[in-house]
Amino acid sequence: VQIDLVDKHGVFTVKAPADSTNDTVHLAQLQQIPASEGQLVHRATARLDVNEQKRFEVSFCSTKSVTVETTMTVQVKDNQYSNTTIHVTGEAYQEIVSLDNISRSTQDGEDEVEGFYEMLNFGDCHVDCKYQESFTMTNHSSSQVVRFEWPPSEPNVTFSPKVGHVHAGCSKEVTITFCSSQPVTLKQPMRCKICQVTFKQPIEEVADWDDRHKTVKWQNASDMVSEESQQPEIKKVTETDPEPLCSVVEGSQSELDLEIRAVCDYSKFSCSSNTIQLKDTMLFQTRLHHKPVFSRVPLFPHTVPRHACWVK
């Protein structure tokens, strides 16, 4: 049997069965004539015995956005009536904005993420302690500026920056802070609104912006001047820089999903006994007593936290 797969874009691969040998399966890549077209043909030749089956794996992988339609032919030697033609299609696309460098630390027995979105896992956390994780938002466009907006601050989760711009070919780091005042198991999807924007002035004159950009101003605390001092009271005011005027490109709205997970609880431990009875010890000698301590919650299942201390 001879299998030929035409590959115009160099995005396909054909793999032989895992249990095959060079005597039964042969793989080759041929340059299709005329060579100027630059088309490859992946050819697999196999020998099948009576009632024997062999499984071949065809993979599709592209480094750029492309839609491919091609054919794969299966020919039986000396039997033209058994030839088969298979239509093969593949499509690769890239979101204009991607979330990169995301921490995906998982715990034993944790289920996998379902769906087409990323997952950021804070892992085990203590109550009333702040934890921060960062990731990168990358704009893969060559000309368009992207505006993003994360959801308003949740009771336990905040984004910084929450709103901002990412210029073409640039990236921006976003920090997520998790803190809970009570035990909670968090498994919450967050949805970021994405859209392309345009500006009236040339893009070279538009500075990068997000809601972290602040300006410090000094303002009079009151219009009244005290009798003891002729100097007005001045207070420090921090204001967020206004967003540059922009227009949303119609039809460019989309969303990015990010699931945030965390397990927040108190550390609780148990011992095998409530007392320690040391044997009689001579003066200036040392006697040791080993006392195992076990965690009763998912936090630190194997070791005591480093900040734990013993009280006499």
Salt bridges, closest charged atoms under 4 A:
ASP4 OD1 - ARG43 NE 2.74
ASP7 OD2 - HIS42 NE2 2.98
GLU52 OE2 - LYS54 NZ 3.20
GLU110 OE2 - ARG261 NH1 3.12
ASP111 OD2 - LYS187 NZ 2.95
ASP111 OD1 - ARG261 NH1 3.50
GLU118 OE1 - ARG104 NH2 2.41
GLU149 OE1 - ARG147 NH1 3.36
ASP208 OD1 - LYS172 NZ 3.06
ASP210 OD2 - LYS172 NZ 3.03
ASP210 OD2 - ARG212 NH2 3.19
ASP210 OD2 - HIS213 NE2 3.89
GLU239 OE1 - LYS217 NZ 3.24
GLU243 OE2 - ARG147 NE 2.75
GLU243 OE2 - HIS165 NE2 2.77
GLU255 OE1 - ARG191 NE 3.36
ASP257 OD1 - ARG191 NE 2.78
GLU259 OE2 - ARG261 NE 2.49
